[in-house]
Amino acid sequence: MKTILQLCSLFVLAVVVFFTVKVGTVQAEFTNYITRSGDRFMDGTKTFRFVGSNVPFLARSWTDPAEIEDAIKAASLAGMNVIRLYPFEVKMSSDPPGTFRHVMGPDDFNESAFKLFDKILQTANQYNVRLIVPFVDRYNYVGGTADWAAFRGKTESEFYTDPDVKQDFKNFIAYVVNRTNTYTNVPYKNDKAIMAWQLGNELLSTDGWTSEMAAYIKSLDPNHLVGDGGYVRAQGIRANALTDSNIDFIDPHIYTYHNVDTMAKLKEWRAATIGKKPLIIGEFGDYTAAETEELLELVHSNGTAGALFWGAMPHHRLGGWHWPPLNGWSYVRYPGFPSGDWAEESAVSELLRRFSYSINNESVPALPAPDAPVLFPSDSVHAISWRGVPIAKSYEVERATAATGPWEVVGSGITDDVAVPRFYTAAVPLFDDASAEAGAAYYYRVRAVNAEGVYSAYSNVIGPVRAESVTVVDNGDSGYSETGTWGPSLLPGSLGGSSRYSSTAGSTATWKLEAPGPGYYNVYVRYPYHQTSALNATYTIAHNGGASATTIDQTTLAGGNWRLLETVYLAGTGSEYVRLFVAGGGNHRADAVMLEPALSGDGFQSGNAGNWTALSGDWTVADDLSKVLKQTCICVAETRGAEMFANVAVTAAVKAYDAGTYESSTGLVARAAGDLSSMYTLRINYTQSKLQLYKKLGQSWTKLGQADMLAVPGTWQLLRFELKGDSLTGYLNGVRKISVRDSSLPQGYIGLRTYAQTAVFDQIAVSPR
């Protein structure tokens, strides 16, 4: 496996050829464990062969349950039947506060992370996908062998020799193998969705350590296969792996950067394993489509048991895709999209799908209809967003002036081909309804279409969304100016067909902000997509005598959509602006800026929280990827905004730094009294794993509604609280979870509240309803 500069660099071709399973197959459980007979895998009496994918973001401690299902179901619908996970995470000394891993220390295992892993196993069983599960990484992308050793003050090499470190690792193996799934009540060692355990990923292990640990796993779990996970790339097969009876298969990795004759190496490996043990190509990637086809043809013809592409990416829970293209690599997303054409994403995706069937002598079936997308609530017609669905090639957006129609198509062939930073905290803009008339209110719905032209059912309906009168400054307009060296660009996605670019350090592009009048505005930027764009483009908003700076990766959230920088107060003095500063290192893209009126908001990028009145707790502006409002007192902590509202939608990204004690919670407040003696609060209860809506009147608390969720500390969640008359609605990550009626509190302040918990808040937006 790659170095995480390969897990970020080689994290690469993630063909969302996503994963594993025969089209549309859903069953409650598998019939058999996968076993081995000589050099073949067996599913009962039938030979088991596969073409699948590595999915490095699937088993992370921050992965959302919606992303888990997206990844595994996509594998199923793409016809693939094995996913290899990335190893369990281990706490590193460099982790910032509030970071949660599977392993926090010796015999200290994070229950929230393992509940996510429980969900992975439950979902794999549901969609008939087998999993290969490595225990530890050689590298430090998510923590690995060096970090296990560091718990005991040892060096990385002592991971394989020190008795205390070895016992720590054995204790972890025992915990995992013996764990009982909280969703299915099935012990992991009895879960047939697990195809195999691997000792680790590209380990520098000794033969003695490998044999000791493989024997230990088999002593605890005789049901599952075991792979050694040793460092087998372009070199030869380790003799110990072929002769040790507790090692069940050989799984080398191969890439073009290994600079070997790929076909010769595959033949060499097969010759070494034939008649002895199954051979799988545990990782391959960075090949052209033609080279990928040649590799898979050989795997098919020479009896290699399986091959796993590196690697596949799921949809992001807030829209678009997890997809970090770096250093000439590209993760592939099934069925492939324009921004991945430079890496032949679509062609490679189809090859993986075809060979996942042909390796078992099956014909490729027609694709089923996609699921209906989930359309997120929106406050702007220029930033319509939805959660994408597996096997969707594009989407059709419809609009109406009433919730029941009649409907008109305002966007067809719209893709969710948007790369999203993994910790992005707002709904991802996917469609700009540029034809909307200012002052009108609209309802929207969306449906997906697959590569064969089959449509999904319609999404939920959102609205009414009022089209505000916006102010746009494009490059080339009188309000745009440059310093330094810039050149023209005709990249698709540029407003008006053209944009500007520069990689000359010190150059600037400035858009003058001519706000119609004093007030709050959403400030959006737009730039075209290109894989060579800057990873650290810094925009500064000069507003109301202050300044807010935001640094973004321009290879993400790009290509014809508006990206929200921040909601700020503009005084309308004529001296306010947005400025892009070129720091060097990639092409900085300067296209357009848009101002849209807002009711209120705060992203804290100015470094202060002057609009908030702290009533209790310890509230400060701090750094957490960007500027955030942080509360650190383990107490009742409350702060409120400066204005009163009645019918509003309050949205904020929240993250807890700890699980806390019983009833520890973090959330939003609305229609509150000035001292918060009365309020509605929508909160995440991290102890109970619930989203809850409460009413407080004096000293009396009433639970108005709640919904199950997996509340994971260290993970960003997007909360939205809508209040209109007596209708109260709570959303989690864009999905409606709670809807009740209560008329006790007609208006009041908005606020933030934590109980017995350290937490942070970001991107607070207040919109009229």
N, C-alpha and C positions, 0 to 999 in steps of 0.2 A: 504494500500500500504506500501511498505517497507520503511524503514528508508534509506536515501541514502547511507547509507552504505548498504542499500539494493537497492537503485537505483544504487548502484555500486556493491553491494554485492548481494542483492537479485534481482538485475537487471536481474537477473538470467535467468533461462531457457527461453531464448527467442526463442521459436520455431518459426523459421521463417516459421513456419506454417503460416507463416506470415499472417496474416490478413484476409481479408474479401471479399468475393465475389464469385459468382458461376463461375465455370470454363469458362474463356474466355468471360464472359459477359461484354459487353461495351454498355452503353447507355448514351445519352447526359444529361438526368436528370431523377430524380425519379418522379413517379406519385403521391405518397402520402407522407405526414408526417407520422412518426410512432406515434400512439396514444395508449391510454390504455383503456381497458374495463374490469373492475373488476381486476382480477389478471393476465390478459393477455395483451401483446402488440399486436397491430393490425396494419397491413399494408393494409389500405382500409378495406375490409371485411374479410381478411385472417389473421389468427393468425400468429404472427411474433416471431420466436424463433431462437436462434443462439448459436454457439460456435465460439468464436473469440479470440482475443489476445490483451493484452496491448502492445503498441509499444512506449517505453519511449523515444527513440531518434527521433521520427518522427516530433514532433512539437517544436524542439529546435530552438533557434534564429540563429544557425550556420548550420542547416541542409541544404544540397545541394538539388536543385530541382531534380537532377537525383536520389538521395537517396529517396526522397519523392515518386517519381513514382515507384521505385523499391519496396518499402515497400507496397504500396497500391496495385500495380498490383500483387505482390506475394500473397497477401491476396486473391485477386480475383481468381487467378489461383489455389490456394490451396482450394478454395471452401468456404472460411470463409466470413462472411458478416457483422461483426462489429469489429471496432477497438476502444479501449479506449486510449486516448492520455494522456501524462503526463501534469500537469498543466502549465499555462503560467509562464514564468520566471520573477523574480523580482530582481532588482538591489540590491546587497548586499554591505555592507561597506567593505568587504574583497575582492571585485572584483578588479583585477589589472587594470591599465589603458588600455583603448581600449576594455573593455568588454561591450557588448551590450546585453540587455535583452528586453523582451516585455515591461516591465514596468520600466522606468528609474527614476520615481518619481511620486508624485501626479499629475494627469492630464498630464503626460509626457510619451507618448507611442511611441515606436520605430517603425517607418514606415517600415523600412527594414524587421524587424522581422514579422510584420503583412502582408507584401507582401508574405513572405514565407507561412504564414498561409492561405492567399488567394489561393496560389498554392495547398496547401493540400486539401482545399475544392473543387477546380476545379477538381483535380485528383480523389478525392473520388466520385464525381458525374460521372466522365468519366468511372470509373471501378465499379460502383454500390456498393460502400462500405459505410456503415453508421458509424458515428463517435459519441463517447461520449466524451464531452469536459469539463474537470474540470477547474474552474477559478483560484484556488490557492492551494498551497501545505501547509501541516502542517510543513514540514521539510525545511531544508535550502540547499538542494542539488542544486536547481536552484533558490533559493530565495522563501520566503513564508510568512506566517502570521506575523512572527516576524519582517520581513523586511518592510512589509507594516506599521506596528506599529512604527518602528524605523524612518520612514520618518517624523513622528510627535513627535519624542522623547518619545514614549510610549513603554511600555513593551508588550511582546507577548500576555499576557492574555487580555490586553486592546484592542486588535484587535476586540474583540467581544463586547466591551462595550463603548469605547470612541466615541463620536458622530462625531468628525472630521475624525477619521480613518474609521468609518463606511461609512461616506459620500464619502471619497476618493475611497473606494472599490465600492460603488454604481456607482460612476462616471465611474470607469473602466468597470463595468458590462454594463453600458449604451453604452460606446464606442464600446465594442465588439459586443453586440447584434445589435446595429444600424449601424455598419460598412458596407460599400458597397464594395464587392469584386472587386479589380482592374482588375481581369481577366474576370470575368463573368458578372459584373455589377449587381449582385444579393445581396441584403442586407443579412447579416448573419441570421437575424431573419426570412427570407423567404427561406433559403437554406435547401432543404429536405435531403441533405446528413448528416446534423446534426441530429442525432437521439435524443440526449438529452444534456442538460447542467447539470453539477454537480457543486454545490457550491464549492467543493474542494476535496482534497484527504486526507482521514483519519484525518479530522479536530477534534479538541477538542472543538467543538462549543456548545453553549448553545441552548436550545430549542427556546428561544426568538429570538436569532440572526438568527437561521435557518429559522424560520417562517417569520421573517421580510424580509430576503434576497430572499427566495423562492417566496414570494408574489411580491416583487419588480421585479424579473425576469419575472414572469407571466404578470405583468402589462405592461411590454415592449414588451413581446414576447409570445403571447398565442398559438403560433404554435407548440412549442417544449416542450417535456417532461423535468422535472426537478428532479434531485436526490440530496439528502442532502449532501452526501460525508462525513458523520460523521464517527467518529472512531468506526467502527463496525468490529471487527476482530472475535475472538472466543467468545466474550461475546454475550449477548442477543440482540434482535432487540429493538431499542429505540421506546417507545410508541408514541412519538411525530411524528416520521416518518410515523407511520401507520395511524395516525388520521388527520394529516394536509392535507387538500385538495390540497395544492399547491406542495406537494411532491408526485411524481408519481410512484416511485419504490424504492425497498430496495436492497442494493448492498453490503453485507458483504464480507470480505476477509478471506481466510483460507489457512494455511500452516502447514506442519508437525511440524515446530518449535513452533507452538502454544500449542503443547502437549495436544490436545483434541482428542476425538473420532470423526474423520472426518465425518463418515456416520451418527452418532447420531446427530451431530451438524447440518448437512444439513437437516435432517428430522425435527429437532426442528425448524429451520428457515422456512421451507416450511409450517409446521403446523401453525406457527404464521402469515403467510402472505396469506394463501389460502383463496380465496374468497374476499380478501381485496385489495392487491396490487401485481404487478408482483415482483418476486424475481429473482435477478441475482447474481451469484457468481462473484463479481467484480474483484477479483484476486484469483488465486490459482496457486500453483507451488511447487517445491522442492519435488514432489512425484515421486516414481518409476513409470515405465510404467504400471505395474499391478495396483498400487493404483490410477493412473490417469484414467485408464479404469473403475475401480469401481466407482470413483467419477462421471465420465461422464455418466455411465449407470444409476446412481441414478438421476442425473439431467434430463436425458432423460425421465425416467419412472415416476417421481413424479410431473411433470408439472412445474418445475423450468423454467423460461422463457429463461435463457441464462447463459453462463459461459465464462469467459475471462481469458485466460492463461497469467501468467506473465513469460516472455514476449518475444516478437519477435524482431529480429534485421534485419536491411537491409544490403545490400551490401554497402561497402565503395565506394565512388565515384572514388577513385584511384586504385581500385582492392581489392580483398578479402572482409572481412566482418567487420562491427562494431560488436564486440563480446568480452565483458570484463568478462571472467570467474573469479570469486573471491570467496574465502571462501567456497568452496565446491558447489557453484552454477554454473550453466552454462546456458547461453542463447541458445535457440535452433534456428537453422536456417533451414528452410524447403528446401530440403527434409531430412536433416541430413547428417553429415559428420564424418569421423573417429575421429577427435579430440574431438568430443562430445559424443563418444560411452560410455565413463565412466558415462555419465549422461543419457544414453539411448535416445539420441537426435533423432535418426531416428525413433525409436519405438513410442516415444511420438508425433513426428511430424505426423506420419500416423494416430495415434489415433485422433488427433485434426481434421485432414482432414475427417476421416470417420464419426466422430460424428457431424461435421458441416452439413453433409448431412442427417444422420440418425435421427437427432433431428427434422427434417422436413419430415421424412418418405420418403426420396429420396435415390436412389442408387448412389454410387460413380462413376462418369464418368471417362473415360480414360483421361489422361493428354494430353493437346495439345503440339505441338512442341514448344520448347523455342524460344525466340527471338534470333536474331544474336547478338553475343557479339560485343563490341567495342574494337578493338585492338589498344593499345596506341603506339605512336612512341617510338622507343628504340634506344639507342646507344650501347647496349651490347647484344650479343647473350645469355649471361648468366643471363639476367634479363628481359625476355619477360613478358609483363604485359597486362592485359585487364580488362575492366569493366564487371563483371559477370552479369548474367541475371536471373530473377526469374525462379524457378523450375528446373534449370539445376543441374544435379547430377555430371557431369564431363564435360571435354572439350577434344577436339582432336586438336593437333597443327600440321600444315603442313608447309613445307619449299620448296622453289624453288630457282634457281639461276637466274630466270627472273620473272618479275612482272606478266607475263601471264602463268607461269608454264613451264614445267610440275611439278606437286606437289607430294611430298612424305610425308607420315606421320612420324613425328619424336617424337611424344608424344601422347599417348592415355590413357584414364582413368585419365587424369590430373585434379585434383580438384583445386578450388580456396579456399580451406579450410585453410584460413590464417586469423588469428585475427589481426586487424589493429588498432593502437591507433587512437582515434577519430580525433586528430589534426595532423595526419601524413601528411607530405608535399611533398612526392615524389611518383612516380608510384610504385606500390607494386609488387615485383618480384614474379612471379607465375610459371615460367618455365625456366629451365636451359638447353639450347641446348648444352649438353656436347659433342655431336658428331660433332659439327661444326669444320671445318678445319681452323686453323689460316691462315689469309691472304685472305680467301675467303669472298665473300659478298653474303648475302641471303635476300630473301623476305619471309614473314610469313603471314599466315592467320589461323583463329581459328573457330571452330564451337562447339556448345553446344549440349549435349545429356541429355534427362531427364531420370528419374528412370525407365521408361518403354522402353528405348532404341530408342526413337524418336529424330532425329537430327534436329538442327536448320539450317537455311541458314548460309553461311559463313560470317565471319566478313569482314571488310575492309582489304586491303592488306597494310602492312608496309614494308619499305626497300628502298634501300639496307642497310642492317646492316652488317658492316664489323666485322669479327671475329678476335679479337686481340689475340696476343700471351700473355697468362696470366701466372702469377707465383702463385702457390698454396702451402701453408704450412699447412699440416694436423697435428693433434695431433699424436705424435709418430714419426714424421719426425725429422731429425737432427736439424732443426731450431726451434724446439719446446722445451720449458722447463717449469718446475713447481717449486713452493715453497709451503710449507705447506702441507695440506692433501687433496688428490684427489683420486677418485675411478673411475673404468671403467663403461661405460654405453653402452648398445646395443640398445638404443632407435632408432626407425625408423627415417630416415632423417639425420642420421649421415653420413658424408662423409667417404666412405670406410667401413661403417657398424659399426663403433664404435666412441665414443667420451668420454669425461671426465667430472666429476662433483665434486663440492665441496660446502659445506655450512659452512666451517670453516673460520671464520673471519680472515682476514690477508693473506690468501692464494692467490697466483697469478699464472696465466698461461701466458706465453710469446711466441709470434711468431716472430722470427727474420725476418726482411724484406730485402730480397736480390733483390733490384730493378735492372733490367738490365742496367740502366744508369740514369743519372739525368733527372728529368722531372716530370710532373704531373701524378698522378695515382689515380684511384678510389680504395679505400680500402674497401673491403667487409668482413663481417664475416658470419659464418654459425653456427647454433646450432640446435639440435633437439627440438621438442615440448614436453612439459609436463606441466600439470596444476600446478605442485608444483615448477616450475622454478622461478628463482629470478625475482622480479619486479624492481630491481634497480641494474642491472649489469653495472659496469662502465668500459669502454674500453678507454685506453689512447694510442694515436698514437704519438710516438716520431719521428719527421721528421724535417730534415733540421735545426737542432739545437733548435727547439721549440717542443711544445707538444699540442695536442688537445685531450680533454676528452669529451666523450659522454656517458650518462647514459641511458640505454634502459630497457624495460620490456621484458624479455626473454620468456614470454608466448605469445608474439605477433611476427608476421613476422618470424615464426619459421617453421622448419620441411622440410629440403631438399632444401631450397632456400637461395640465397645470399642476405644479407642485407647490403646496402651501409652505411658505417659509415660516410665517408667524402671523398671529393676530395682534395688531398694535394700534395705539392711539395716534392719529395724525392730526396735528394742529392746523394744517392747511396754510402754512406760512409761505410756501413756495421754495423753501430751502431744504425740503425733505427729499430723500432719494434712496435708491437701492444701488449698491456698488459691488461689482464682482472684481476681486483682486486675484491676479495670476501669481501663484507661488512657484510656478514651474512644475515639471513632472506631469506630462499629459496635456492634451488639448483642452483648454477651458472654453466652454461653449456659451456664447452670449446671444440670446434670442429676444425674449420679450418679458415684460412684467405686467401683471394685472392687479388692480385694486378693486375689491368688492366690499360694499358696506357690510358691517357686522354689528351686532348688538353690544358685545363685549368679548374680551378674551385676553389670554396671557400665556406666552411661551417661556417667559423668564430669561430670555436670551440677553436682555439688558443687564442682568445681574442683580436686579432688585425686585422686591415684592411690595412696592409702595401702595398698590391698590388693595392689599389684603390687611385685615385687622386681626391679629392673633389674640384669641381670648384665653387660650390655655395651650400648654405644650411648648416645644422648642422648634420654631419654624425658621429656616434659613434657606437662601438660594445656594445650591451646591452643584458640583459637577457629577454627572452620571451619563456618559456618552455626550450629553449636551447639558446646558443649564436646566436645573429642575428645582422645584420647591420641595425641601426635605423636612420631615418631622422626625425627631429622634427621641422624644420623651416616651418612656413606656408608661403611659398614663392615658387619661382622656385628653385628647388634643384637638382643638377646634380653631378654625380661622374662617372669617367671612369676607365676602366682597363688599364693594362700596355702594352698590345700588340694589333696589328692591325690584322684583319682577313677579309677574303673575303667570302668564302663559309663555313658557320658555322650554328650550332644549339645552341642557348642560352636558357637555362632553369633556372628558379628561382621560389621559393615560395615567394609570397608577401602577405602582410596583411596591410590594412589601419586601423588606430586607430580612425578615425573620418570620417563622411560623407563629411565634408568640405562645400565649397560654390560652385557656378556654375563652372563647368569644373574641379573640383578637381579630380586629377588622379594620378595613380601610375603605373610604368611599366618599360620595358626593352628598351635599346638603342643598335643599331648595325650599323656598317659601318659609324661611326661618325667621324667628324673632331676632332682634338685634343682639340679644345675649344668648341666642340659640336655646332658649328655654322651651321653644316649640319649633318643630321642623319636620320635614320629610327627609329621610336619608336612604340612599341606595348604596349598599355596601357589599364588599366581598368579605365573608367570614372565612378566614384562612384556617381556623380550627375545624370548622364543620364542613368545609368545602361547599359552601352555599353562596349564591347571590341572594341578598335579602333586601326587602323594602320595608322600612319601619316608619311609624309615625310617633312623634314625641309631643305630648301635651303636659307641660309642667314636669312632674316626676313620673308620669305614666308613659310607658312604652307599649306600642301595639304593633305586632308583626302583621303587615298587610299582604305580604306574599313572599315567596322564595322559590328558587330553582336550583337544582343540582348543578355543580360544575366541579372541575378539578382545579382547586386553588393552589397554585404552585408558587411559593416564595421565590423571589429572584427573577420572575417572569413578568413582562409588561402585559397589562390587560387594558382594553379600551372600554370605559364605562360611558353610557349615555342615558340621561334621565330626562324624559319628556313629560311636561305637565301642561295640560290644556283643559281648563275648566276642572271638572272632577275626575278627569281621565289621567292616570299616572302609569307610565310605561318605562320599564327598565330594559336596557340592551346591554349585552356583553359581546364585545368584538363584532359589533354590527348586527347581531342576531337578537330578536326580541325574545326575552325570557320571562318577563313579568308584566302583566297588564291588569290593573285593578281600578276601582273607582272609590274616591273619598273626597269629601268636600269640606273637611275640617279646617284647612288652611288655604285661604284664597290667594295670598300673595306673601312675599317676604324676600329675604336675602338668599343668595346662593352662598355656599361655603364648602369647606373640606373638613374631613373628620377622620381621625384614627383612634383606635382604642387598643392600648397595651401592645403597640407595634411601631417599629420604625418603618417609614414608607416615604415614597417620593411621588410627586405629581408633575405632569407636563402637558403642554398643548391644551390648555383649558379654553373652551369656546362656548359662548352663550349666544343662542339664536332665538328669534321670536317664533312662536308656534301659533 
